Amino acid sequence: MKLTQTAKLLIDCSPKEFQSTIIAYMNAFNYICKVGFESKDTNGVSLHHKTYQECRKTLPSQLTCSARKKATESLKSIQAIIKKGKSATCPQSKQTAIRYDANSYSIWLNKKLISISTVEGRKKFNLIIPKYFKQYLTWKYTSADLFIKNNKVFLHVVFEKEIEDVSSNGQFIGIDRGINKIAVLSTNKFFDGKKIKTISRRYEKIRSMLQSKKHSGK
């Protein structure tokens, strides 16, 4: 069985290092969407032939393919909406996140270092890894999304890990959910809902107080 987890890492650099790459990626995404929408084409291979050369004028090959894949996904979502009889416009983005794959970036987690593709070529930066996400650093990294938020450059990396499936013992447990007893198992084990009801009443009281202050203007 495969487990996946997304780790939110911070690239230690100025957003200016990626600004031109993000703009070029966004323009490629919007261009491919426009071509696909106007020609009613949601086929990735067909869109690749129609748009690759134009997008390659400003983007590296791997990022061109990445933009096409994201655009194809968006076009298919729009097409599904149209098929339901609803109106939809051509997908466009003002700043789409850049999707990287294993061929367009590399991470050396032990060194907290990353090499990543940009329109100016490969660049290396230091990574800031929050303590919580260090538990996933022994896993295999796959795709990643890069975006700028609050004047910082973030990289959301998807990690994978293979684990053994838990073998079944052939026994099944029935669960009956209720209010006073939130769960009763067929093994005759009870789970009391008293604590949950107490917390629920507390939040209900807080909501009432806030609503009364809002109506009174205080």
C-alpha positions in Angstrom: 0.0 0.0 0.0 1.2 3.5 -0.9 1.0 6.4 1.6 1.3 10.0 0.3 1.9 13.2 2.2 2.5 16.8 1.1 5.2 18.7 2.9 5.1 22.5 2.8 8.7 23.7 2.4 10.1 27.2 2.1 12.7 28.1 -0.5 15.2 30.5 1.0 15.3 33.1 -1.8 13.6 36.3 -3.1 10.4 35.8 -5.1 12.2 37.7 -7.9 14.2 34.6 -8.6 11.0 32.9 -9.9 9.0 35.8 -11.1 9.9 35.5 -14.8 9.4 31.7 -14.7 6.0 32.1 -13.1 4.9 34.6 -15.7 6.2 32.5 -18.6 4.5 29.4 -17.1 1.2 31.3 -16.6 1.3 32.6 -20.2 1.9 29.1 -21.5 -1.0 27.7 -19.4 -3.4 30.4 -20.6 -2.3 30.1 -24.2 -2.8 26.3 -24.2 -6.2 26.7 -22.6 -7.2 29.3 -25.2 -6.2 27.0 -28.1 -7.9 24.0 -26.5 -11.1 25.9 -25.6 -11.5 27.5 -29.1 -10.9 24.2 -30.9 -12.8 22.2 -28.3 -9.7 20.0 -27.9 -9.0 18.3 -24.6 -6.6 15.7 -25.9 -3.1 16.1 -24.4 -1.2 14.7 -27.3 -3.1 16.9 -29.8 -2.6 20.0 -27.7 1.1 19.1 -27.3 1.5 19.3 -31.1 -0.5 22.5 -31.4 1.2 24.4 -28.7 4.6 23.0 -27.9 6.8 25.0 -30.2 5.2 28.3 -29.2 5.5 27.6 -25.5 9.1 26.5 -25.9 10.1 30.0 -26.9 9.9 31.1 -23.3 9.9 27.9 -21.2 12.2 24.8 -20.7 10.9 21.6 -22.2 9.8 20.0 -18.9 7.9 23.1 -17.8 6.3 23.4 -21.2 5.0 19.8 -20.8 3.9 20.6 -17.3 1.9 23.6 -18.3 0.2 21.6 -21.1 -0.8 18.9 -18.6 -2.3 21.4 -16.2 -4.1 23.2 -19.0 -5.5 19.8 -20.3 -6.8 19.0 -16.8 -8.5 22.4 -16.6 -10.0 22.0 -20.1 -11.4 18.6 -19.3 -13.0 20.0 -16.1 -14.7 22.8 -18.2 -15.8 20.3 -20.8 -17.5 18.2 -18.1 -19.4 21.3 -17.0 -20.5 22.1 -20.5 -21.7 18.5 -21.1 -24.0 19.0 -18.1 -25.7 21.8 -20.0 -24.1 24.6 -18.0 -22.2 27.6 -19.4 -18.4 27.9 -18.8 -15.7 30.2 -20.0 -12.1 29.4 -21.0 -9.9 28.7 -18.0 -7.4 31.5 -17.4 -5.1 32.2 -14.5 -3.4 35.3 -13.2 -0.7 33.4 -11.4 -0.9 29.6 -11.5 1.4 27.4 -9.4 4.2 25.8 -11.3 4.1 22.0 -11.2 7.4 20.3 -11.1 8.2 16.6 -11.7 11.2 14.5 -10.9 12.9 15.6 -14.1 12.6 19.3 -13.4 13.8 19.5 -9.8 16.1 17.6 -7.4 16.2 17.7 -3.6 19.1 16.8 -1.3 17.2 16.7 2.0 20.2 16.0 4.1 21.8 19.2 2.9 18.5 21.1 2.8 19.3 22.0 -0.8 17.2 22.1 -4.0 18.1 22.4 -7.7 15.1 23.6 -9.7 14.4 24.5 -13.3 13.7 28.1 -14.3 13.6 30.1 -17.5 17.2 31.1 -16.7 18.3 27.5 -16.3 18.8 25.3 -13.2 19.2 27.2 -9.9 20.2 26.0 -6.5 18.7 27.3 -3.3 18.6 26.4 0.4 15.4 24.9 1.9 13.8 25.8 5.2 12.1 22.6 6.4 9.6 22.9 9.3 10.2 20.4 12.1 6.8 18.7 11.6 7.6 17.7 8.0 11.0 16.3 8.8 9.3 12.9 9.5 8.6 12.5 5.8 12.1 13.3 4.6 13.1 9.6 4.4 10.2 9.0 2.0 10.5 9.2 -1.8 9.7 12.7 -3.3 7.6 12.9 -6.5 5.9 16.0 -7.9 5.9 19.5 -6.4 4.0 22.8 -6.8 5.8 26.1 -6.5 4.0 29.3 -5.7 4.6 32.7 -4.2 2.6 33.8 -1.1 3.1 36.7 1.2 6.4 37.6 -0.6 7.8 34.1 0.1 8.5 31.2 -2.2 6.8 27.9 -1.2 7.3 24.4 -2.5 4.6 21.8 -1.7 6.4 18.5 -2.2 4.5 15.2 -2.5 6.2 12.3 -0.7 5.4 8.7 -1.1 6.1 5.6 1.0 5.3 1.9 0.4 4.0 0.0 3.5 2.8 -3.5 3.9 -1.0 -4.0 3.7 -2.5 -5.0 7.0 -3.8 -8.6 6.6 -7.4 -9.3 7.5 -8.2 -11.6 10.4 -11.6 -12.4 8.8 -13.5 -10.7 11.6 -15.9 -7.8 11.1 -17.1 -5.2 13.6 -20.4 -3.4 13.3 -20.8 0.2 14.5 -24.0 1.8 15.7 -23.7 5.6 16.0 -25.8 7.7 18.3 -26.0 10.9 20.3 -25.6 9.9 23.9 -23.2 7.1 22.9 -21.4 8.3 19.8 -20.5 4.7 18.9 -21.3 1.2 20.0 -19.4 -1.7 18.6 -20.7 -5.1 18.0 -18.0 -6.3 20.4 -20.0 -4.5 23.1 -17.6 -1.6 23.4 -19.1 1.8 24.1 -17.8 5.2 23.3 -19.3 8.0 25.4 -20.3 11.2 23.7 -20.3 13.3 27.0 -17.1 15.2 26.3 -18.2 16.0 22.7 -21.6 17.3 23.9 -19.8 19.5 26.5 -17.6 21.0 23.9 -20.6 21.5 21.5 -22.6 23.3 24.2 -19.6 25.6 25.0 -19.2 26.6 21.3 -23.0 27.1 21.1 -22.9 29.4 24.1 -20.0 31.4 22.5 -21.8 31.8 19.2 -24.9 33.0 21.1 -22.8 35.6 22.9 -21.2 36.8 19.7 -24.5 37.1 17.9 -26.0 39.0 20.8 -23.1 41.5 20.7 -23.4 41.9 17.0 -27.1 42.7 17.1 -26.6 45.1 20.1 -23.9 46.9 18.2 -21.4 46.5 21.1 
